[in-house]
Amino acid sequence: MHELFMSGGYMMYPLTFTCVVIFALASYSTVQLFRPSAWADLKSKVFVDAILFGGGFAAIIGVLGTLVGIVVTAQAIEAAGYISTTLVAAGLRVALLTSAFGVLILAGSAVVWFALQLRWRLLEAADAPDELTA
């Protein structure tokens, strides 16, 4: 796993940092929204929405890492002249690692965002005055 991470290049570090921030936001939001005295406040909503924003940011960073990896691979091919297709495929595999990692972070954050968003909306509905009985 460490070799896979290291072969992703320097763009794996911002992706990992983003993943840690999303995990911290998700942990904090879960504690805030599932405590016994929870209520739907704006601060909780902002933190929940930041989870999905972080996932989108990770996907963008992953695509940027892939583009940088493809450019570096193309430069190496140009400098070397003729090379085998196996080396080209290996370079592209490494270049696509950041996109794969970014999309995985986005998928995980979207699932967590959906669950916390649902909880926030249920709390908001419970706090709203019952207009049907008035």
C-alpha positions, 0 to 999 in steps of 0.5 A: 500500500505504501508503494502504491501511495508513493508511486502516486507522486507528490499530489497524494499528499494534498489528497491525504490531507483533504481526506484527513480534514473530511474525516475530522469534519465528519466526526465532528458533525456526527457527534453534533447531530447525533447527540441527545440534545441536537438541533439543526443550526446553521453551523452544523449545516455548514460543516456538513456541506464542507464534507461534500465540498472537500470531496469535490476538491479531492476529485479536482486535485486527483484530476490535476495530479493525473494531468501532471503525470501524463505531461511528465510521462509525455516529456519522458517519452519525448526525451527517450525517443522510442520506448516500449508500450509497456513503459507507456502503460506503466507511466499512465497507470501511475498518472491515474492513481491520483484520479482514482484516489480523488474519486474514492474520497469524493464517493466516501464523502458523498455517502457521509454527506448524504447521511448527515444531511438527512439527519440535519433535515430531520432535526430541522423538520422536528424543530419547525412549527407544525403548520398543518394543525394551526 
